[in-house]
Amino acid sequence: MVPPDLLALSFGFAMGFIGSVPLTGPIALLVFHRGLQGRYWRGIAVGLGGTTGELIYCTLAVAGVGALVKQFPLASAGLKTMSALILIAFGLYFLIAPPNADISEAEDIDHASETWPKDFGQGFMISAFNPILLLNWTAAVAIVYSMIPVELDLSARASFVLGAGLGVGSWFSLLIVILRHFKRRLPEGLVGWVQRTMGAIVLVAAALPIHDVLSGLS
């Protein structure tokens, strides 16, 4: 029989990794944008900061705070509204902002050494002020609890949170590796088109929490 701690760690990693793949969240978009600019190390810093902030909500979800919040419709609606506003801001930014010029890898490393704390903090703050993550992790925890045949003790729950962090951080790092490999093959004009397309996708994604809030009020 698989030890509960290892089982929880594995499920946490899977949830964190798979849940981070869609490029519809603000951290994923920012990491993607840094990669398109050739700022790979800065993208990793943003991703690690975002992962750290997301772990706060994962911990709260494991502790049962998310399930408690879902019992209050107004609180849940407030979280979804804040998330929608964040997505709208990012979507408009990607639509309007011109793509920055590419930089060399040496310049990226030199600049990242100076701005790493700022980029890490930026990623952390964006995640910390995106409370929809609490509801997302609450749903993920409920799924995991229904799939694991044993009750998770405090140690196993801590392992789940650790696995989630490793999963989220691993995906953002892999995303940078993928962008670094394929970006050199992309025509220069395609980068701006990709950025604007991502902005449009994010604006569409922002409509989902707004729809949930309006449906709950009707």
C-alpha positions as CSV (number, residue, x, y, z in Angstrom):
1,M,0.0,0.0,0.0
2,V,1.3,3.5,-0.9
3,P,2.1,5.6,2.2
4,P,-0.6,8.4,2.6
5,D,2.2,11.1,2.6
6,L,3.5,9.9,-0.8
7,L,0.0,9.5,-2.2
8,A,-0.9,13.1,-1.1
9,L,2.4,14.4,-2.5
10,S,1.7,12.8,-5.9
11,F,-1.9,14.1,-6.1
12,G,-0.8,17.5,-5.1
13,F,1.9,17.6,-7.8
14,A,-0.6,16.4,-10.4
15,M,-3.2,19.0,-9.4
16,G,-0.7,21.8,-9.3
17,F,0.9,20.9,-12.6
18,I,-2.2,20.2,-14.6
19,G,-4.1,23.1,-13.1
20,S,-1.4,25.5,-14.2
21,V,-1.3,24.4,-17.8
22,P,-4.1,26.6,-19.2
23,L,-2.8,30.0,-20.2
24,T,-5.8,31.9,-18.7
25,G,-4.4,32.9,-15.3
26,P,-2.5,36.1,-14.7
27,I,0.8,34.4,-13.6
28,A,0.8,32.0,-16.5
29,L,0.2,34.9,-18.8
30,L,3.0,37.0,-17.3
31,V,5.5,34.0,-17.5
32,F,4.4,33.5,-21.1
33,H,4.9,37.1,-21.8
34,R,8.4,37.2,-20.3
35,G,9.3,34.2,-22.4
36,L,8.1,35.8,-25.6
37,Q,10.4,38.8,-24.8
38,G,13.3,36.5,-24.2
39,R,13.4,37.3,-20.5
40,Y,13.5,33.7,-19.5
41,W,15.1,34.1,-16.0
42,R,12.8,36.9,-15.1
43,G,9.9,34.6,-16.2
44,I,11.1,31.9,-13.8
45,A,11.3,34.5,-11.0
46,V,7.7,35.6,-11.7
47,G,6.5,31.9,-11.8
48,L,8.2,31.1,-8.5
49,G,6.7,34.1,-6.8
50,G,3.3,33.2,-8.1
51,T,3.8,29.7,-6.9
52,T,4.6,30.9,-3.4
53,G,1.5,33.1,-3.3
54,E,-0.7,30.3,-4.6
55,L,0.5,28.0,-1.8
56,I,-1.2,30.3,0.7
57,Y,-4.6,29.6,-0.9
58,C,-3.8,25.9,-1.3
59,T,-3.0,25.7,2.5
60,L,-6.2,27.5,3.3
61,A,-8.2,25.2,1.1
62,V,-6.6,22.1,2.8
63,A,-7.5,23.7,6.2
64,G,-11.1,23.9,5.1
65,V,-11.4,27.7,4.8
66,G,-12.5,27.5,1.2
67,A,-15.3,25.2,2.0
68,L,-16.4,27.7,4.7
69,V,-16.3,30.6,2.3
70,K,-18.5,28.8,-0.3
71,Q,-21.2,28.6,2.4
72,F,-21.6,32.4,2.0
73,P,-22.7,33.3,-1.5
74,L,-21.8,37.0,-1.2
75,A,-18.2,36.2,-0.2
76,S,-17.9,33.7,-3.0
77,A,-19.3,36.3,-5.5
78,G,-16.8,38.9,-4.2
79,L,-13.9,36.6,-4.8
80,K,-15.0,35.8,-8.3
81,T,-15.5,39.5,-9.1
82,M,-12.0,40.4,-7.9
83,S,-10.6,37.6,-10.1
84,A,-12.6,38.8,-13.1
85,L,-11.2,42.4,-12.6
86,I,-7.6,41.1,-12.5
87,L,-8.1,39.1,-15.7
88,I,-9.7,42.1,-17.5
89,A,-6.7,44.2,-16.5
90,F,-4.3,41.7,-17.9
91,G,-6.3,41.1,-21.0
92,L,-6.4,44.8,-21.9
93,Y,-2.7,45.1,-21.2
94,F,-1.8,42.3,-23.6
95,L,-4.1,43.8,-26.2
96,I,-2.8,47.3,-26.0
97,A,0.8,47.1,-24.9
98,P,3.4,46.8,-27.8
99,P,5.6,43.7,-27.6
100,N,9.0,44.6,-26.2
101,A,12.1,44.2,-28.3
102,D,14.0,40.9,-27.9
103,I,17.1,40.8,-25.7
104,S,20.1,38.5,-25.7
105,E,20.5,35.7,-23.2
106,A,23.4,37.4,-21.6
107,E,21.4,40.6,-21.1
108,D,18.6,38.5,-19.7
109,I,20.9,37.0,-17.1
110,D,22.5,40.3,-16.1
111,H,19.1,42.1,-15.8
112,A,17.5,39.2,-13.9
113,S,20.2,39.3,-11.3
114,E,19.1,42.9,-10.6
115,T,15.4,42.5,-10.9
116,W,14.8,39.0,-9.5
117,P,13.4,40.1,-6.1
118,K,11.1,42.6,-7.9
119,D,9.9,39.9,-10.3
120,F,9.5,37.3,-7.6
121,G,7.5,39.9,-5.5
122,Q,5.4,40.8,-8.5
123,G,4.4,37.2,-9.0
124,F,3.7,36.7,-5.4
125,M,1.5,39.8,-5.1
126,I,-0.5,38.9,-8.2
127,S,-1.3,35.4,-6.8
128,A,-1.9,36.7,-3.3
129,F,-4.5,39.2,-4.6
130,N,-6.2,36.7,-6.8
131,P,-8.6,35.1,-4.3
132,I,-10.4,32.9,-6.9
133,L,-7.4,30.6,-6.3
134,L,-9.0,29.7,-3.0
135,L,-12.1,28.4,-4.7
136,N,-10.1,26.6,-7.3
137,W,-8.0,24.8,-4.7
138,T,-11.0,24.0,-2.6
139,A,-12.5,22.2,-5.6
140,A,-9.2,20.4,-6.2
141,V,-9.0,19.3,-2.6
142,A,-12.5,18.0,-2.7
143,I,-11.6,15.9,-5.8
144,V,-8.5,14.5,-4.1
145,Y,-10.4,13.6,-0.9
146,S,-12.9,11.7,-3.0
147,M,-10.2,9.7,-4.8
148,I,-7.9,8.9,-1.8
149,P,-9.3,5.9,0.1
150,V,-7.8,6.9,3.5
151,E,-8.2,10.0,5.6
152,L,-5.3,12.4,5.4
153,D,-3.7,13.4,8.6
154,L,-1.8,16.7,9.1
155,S,1.5,15.3,7.7
156,A,-0.3,14.0,4.5
157,R,-2.0,17.4,4.1
158,A,1.3,19.2,4.3
159,S,2.6,16.8,1.7
160,F,-0.3,17.7,-0.6
161,V,0.6,21.4,-0.3
162,L,4.3,20.7,-0.9
163,G,3.4,18.6,-4.0
164,A,1.1,21.3,-5.3
165,G,3.9,23.8,-5.0
166,L,6.3,21.5,-6.8
167,G,3.7,20.9,-9.5
168,V,2.9,24.6,-10.2
169,G,6.6,25.6,-10.1
170,S,7.5,22.7,-12.4
171,W,5.0,23.7,-15.1
172,F,6.1,27.4,-15.1
173,S,9.7,26.3,-15.4
174,L,8.8,23.9,-18.2
175,L,6.9,26.6,-20.0
176,I,10.0,28.8,-20.0
177,V,12.0,25.9,-21.4
178,I,9.5,25.3,-24.2
179,L,9.4,29.0,-25.1
180,R,13.1,29.2,-25.1
181,H,13.3,26.3,-27.5
182,F,10.6,27.4,-29.9
183,K,10.8,31.2,-29.8
184,R,13.8,31.3,-32.1
185,R,11.8,29.7,-34.8
186,L,8.9,32.2,-34.6
187,P,8.8,35.0,-37.1
188,E,9.3,38.4,-35.4
189,G,5.8,39.7,-36.3
190,L,4.2,36.5,-34.9
191,V,5.1,37.4,-31.3
192,G,2.9,40.5,-31.3
193,W,0.0,38.5,-32.8
194,V,0.4,35.8,-30.1
195,Q,0.4,38.4,-27.4
196,R,-2.8,40.1,-28.7
197,T,-4.5,36.7,-29.1
198,M,-3.7,35.8,-25.5
199,G,-5.2,39.1,-24.4
200,A,-8.5,38.3,-26.2
201,I,-8.5,34.8,-24.6
202,V,-8.1,36.3,-21.2
203,L,-11.0,38.7,-21.7
204,V,-13.2,35.8,-22.7
205,A,-12.0,33.9,-19.6
206,A,-12.9,36.9,-17.4
207,A,-16.5,36.5,-18.5
208,L,-16.8,33.1,-16.8
209,P,-16.6,34.3,-13.2
210,I,-18.8,37.3,-14.1
211,H,-21.4,34.9,-15.5
212,D,-21.2,32.8,-12.3
213,V,-21.8,35.9,-10.2
214,L,-24.7,37.2,-12.3
215,S,-26.3,33.7,-12.3
216,G,-26.1,33.5,-8.5
217,L,-27.8,36.9,-8.2
218,S,-30.7,35.9,-10.5
